[in-house]
Structure formats: structure tokens, C-alpha cells
Amino acid sequence: MPTGKKTLSVYVVLASLLLLTVIVCVSLGAVSVPFDKVVSVIAGKLFWLDTGAGIEKSQELIVWNVRLPRVLLAATIGGGLSIVGAVMQAMFRNPLAEPGILGWSSGGAFFAVLVIYTGIHQQWFLLLPLAAFAGTLLTAYAVYGISRYRGFVENTTLLLCGVALGTLFVSLTTFVLSVSNAWSMKEMLFWIMGGVDSRTWTHFAMAAVPVLAASVTLLFYAKNLNARLLGYETAKTVGIDIEKTTKHLIVLSSLIVGASVAVSGIVGFVGLIIPHSIRLLIGVDHRRLLPASFIAGAIFLPVADLIARTVMSPEELRLGIITSFIGVPFFVFLLRRNFSGRGIA
Amino acid sequence: MQREPLKTSGLSYGVNGKIIVDDVSFEIKRNEFLGIVGPNGAGKSTLLRLLARIINPTGGHILLDGEDISGYEAKELYKKISFLPQTSYFDFPLSVLEVVLTGRYPYLGTFESENTEDIKRAEDCLSLVDLEGFSRRKVTTLSGGEQQRVSIARVLAQETDFIFLDEPSSHLDIHHKFALMELLESLAQEGKGVVAVLHDLDLASKFCERILVLENGRVAALGEPSRVLSEKLLSSVFKVRGSWDPRGENLLVFR
């Protein structure tokens, strides 16, 4: 068991890396802005300081209006999806569980596309994230309900059902986008392969409020998740109300996934890569794992986005392509390890 | 009031029209080691799961300190009863100490962490199952028998009046089997009510004060091993020929 000192140093390193990531990711891109100017613009805006000397208007626009909301949104989504991955793996006692693999994100994306296609989203700005939340929640319950038998969730059924429903929702999303003449292939790719391009402060606020609120609430369930790792019967007989708290965990996780999908489409594998990597660093106890996963996810996704927008510059790759390139080998590794009966991490 | 036995009356459980536990009534004293035996499919594990409120009965009651266990708040109930399931899952690399400390969860608030006293208690329980020095080991790296002993330590760390164990000696070598049975016997002598589903009739008759024989969900016999495990019962319930060895007090001889 890692000591308190080790956990603290991991947090300090992760927090420092997060800060560094934000500055580097805002700085780099098609037009680079020097680090010191990035810091000056952000500090100036946050603390109403006059740091205008030596900073061009275009640089200020790039930093504050274009890149910072994009980077912060990626950080928020990365953190949220990572914490959800850790929660799902414990909740279903399945190391391969993740919102993308279990079809939750696809359900959310389909509902989001549906309200945009019908134009309902223009009635009220929160209808889009609410629809994505509803789609995620519905899919989550469908996958959970189908794979549950006499109080137990069957792991293989869970994965297969998640993959099947996920594929169905991606097909439905593609269908809706295909019959809508107004939408281009680019739009279709956005929803299916995800991305944080052209995102504004409004998108950031739309995602950050539910993601942060639900992530903090999930910390209340850390011991609950620890006990679940030992099986349904053990968890129940150390005082965990499994039925009730499973509902809470699904709703809170769906809120995070729905809010993320509504602004960034389907970004897969983050919830798989980050929690498993963090378990190697600080162990399995969710009191340490959940916050550390959030910070690590908040570092990972802006970096993945930086790669997506710079590796084939001036063209931008979809964010989901980068996370899949890293995530699929990781998934195969976990799958092999799981089959060999050695457990995970 | 606090020293009352745990009582079941007319306890029944059925699923899809099939009755698995049928009208079972008995008492578990706080200072006895009761063994539940019976052929495969007799309903032993289901009975234990009913006692631990993993599942709810379709008929009858289980009274703990005069109150039906269905009325207990979860944490309060599991400060009084603990349960070792037939299968423990160790898919994630928790440390041995982290596993044992989950036994302290009924005593902790949402954000409350285990204190040094909890950790000391968990380490003492590990010593009781011959696992001192294992605290920091990853539970995924242990053998099946060691993992079973970690689970037993977790149950002991819960410090409950009643302890229910489903096949606790499975995966254990003969030395640790005997050590476990002696430990359970001593816990009963200290005032706890210990109930274990056992497959080994020899072991049950040697260590248990009373034996409950379950057949097709019903109580076929209940009492002292030497009275209960008669030649006739062994033949009718277990379909084996056997009797008590006239030279030994607690020794079954099978032919």
C-alpha cells in the first residue's frame, strides 16, 4: 500500500504536469505563441492585469478565445471520462468497462444528433446536453438491465451487450446524419470520432458544471467502490446498499458522459487508459484513484488533442483517432492479461 | 436482550416456483459453532445467504435481538453479522491490508478513513489466519488458500456477534483446515455464534457443537454430531454407508 507521502508526491507531480500541459497546449499549434505570452494573457484576463505590452491582439485572441477554452474543455472531458472509467470498472468488477466500450457514449451521441436534427436544441441551450445525458442514461440502464441476472452482472454479456448497443447507436447516428442534407461528412466525423475543435467558452461552461459537480459527488462513493471489487456478496455484507448506490453511480456517470458527448462527440478509451495507468502508480483504493485519475485524464486529453491538431498540420485529425490509436493496443493488452487469469494492472 | 440467540422461524425461499429452503426453524446461540451439512443442492448456501440478508426470504422470519433482520439499517446489521461467501473475487490488485480493512467499513462514515486502531485490528486478524507480514502484498499474487485466509481475516475484522461462513475450508491445506476449525471453535467459546456450511462430515463432527442436516431444503436433523449422524441418516441423506468409530469419540468411519 503506497504511503501517504507517495500519494502526495503523485498528486503534486500530476498537478504540476496539468498546469504545464495547459500552458504548452495553449502555446503550440498552427501559430505558436511563446509560453511567457500565454501566461501573461491568461494572468491578465484572470486578474484584470494590464499585460498588454508586447502582446499582439491576434495572440491574445488565439490564447483566450481559441485555444484556452479548447484546452480546458479537453481537460474537463478527459478528467470526467477517466473518473467514469474507474467507477465503471469497479461497479461492474470488469477491468474492460469504459463508457465508449459499453456503448454509453454512442447512446448519448445519437440523442444529441437527434435533437440537433429535429431543431429542438434551439428552444433552450441546455436541451442538447440534457438529450445526451438522457441517451447515455438510457443506454447505461439497457446494458446493465440486459446483463443482470438474479442480482449479478454477467461480465461477458455486459461487454457484448455494450458493444452491440454501441454499434447500433453509431449506425443510427450515421443514418440520421446521412438523411440530413445540411450536414457534411465533417459533422458526421465530429460525432463519431469526437473532437474539441471550434469549441468556445460556452461549450466549456456547458460541460464543466455537470462534469465537475458529478465528479466531486462520485468521491463520496470511493469506499463503496472498494468494497464492490470484492464481489456483490462481500460488498453487501460490509454495509453497502448495492441496488440503491448502483443507481446513483449510473446517473452520476451518465451525467459526466452525457455532458462530454454533447460538446465533443464520442472520445473513446480515455476511461480505460487512465485509471489502469494510475492504479499502477498509487494502487486500487478509490479514495486515491478517483481524484488522481481525474487529474491524469485532464492531462492526457489536451495532449492527445495537441497531437491531433499538429501531427498532420495544417490538417487536423479527429481526437477519437488519437485516443483509439493509444487505447486499442491497451485494450488488447488488458484483454490478454485478463484471459491469462492474472488479473489487471 | 443482547445475549438472545438468532432465531429463524418458518424460513422459506423459492424462485421460479422451485422451493429451495422450506420451512426452516432453528436457533443459533452466541457461544456455539453450528455446522450446516447436506448433499449438493440441499439449499445450504441459500440458507446461509438468507441468514446474511444477501437474499430475502419468501416466507418466515429471522430474528436478531428480537427484531426481524429485514428492518435493520445495513451498517447496523453488518456490525452484528458477517459473512464469508463461497467465492471471493480478487480481480484487482488491492493490498492484503486493504482487503481486510473493508471489514471495518460498517463502522466508518462516508469520508472517514480507517484509524491506527482499525489497522492494528486488521493486522491482528491476519495473524489469526497465519498471514502476518502479508499486509502489503497484492492479493492477486497470493495462492487460492492464502486468498481464502485473507477473506476469513476480513470477516474477523468485522468483529460481529454472528459469523456465517460458506465452505470456509475450501482451498485450504490440511494444516490450515484444522487451524481454521480450531479458530472458529475458539471464537464460539469467546461468545460468538459461528455457522459454517461444511462438506467434510469428519471435520464438522470433530469441531461443531451441533450439526444441522439439510435435505431438499428442509431440516432432516439438528443436534450433536454423534446423535445426528446416525448410520440410518448417513445412508438416507448422504447415500453412504458409515458409522461412528466405537474406539474414538468424534470419528466417522465410512465403508
Interface residues (C-beta under 8 A of the other chain):
Chain A: M1 Q89 A90 R93 P95 R150 G151 F220 K223 N226 A227 L229 L230 G231 E233 T234 K236 T237 V238 G239 I240 D241 R279 G283 V284 D285 R287 R342 G343 I344 A345
Chain B: V15 R49 A52 R53 I54 I55 A74 K75 L77 Y78 I81 S82 F83 P85 T87 S88 Y89 F90 D91 F92 P93 L94 S95 L97 E98 V99 T102 G103 Y105 P106 L108 T110 F111 S113 S135 R136 T140 S151 R154 Q158
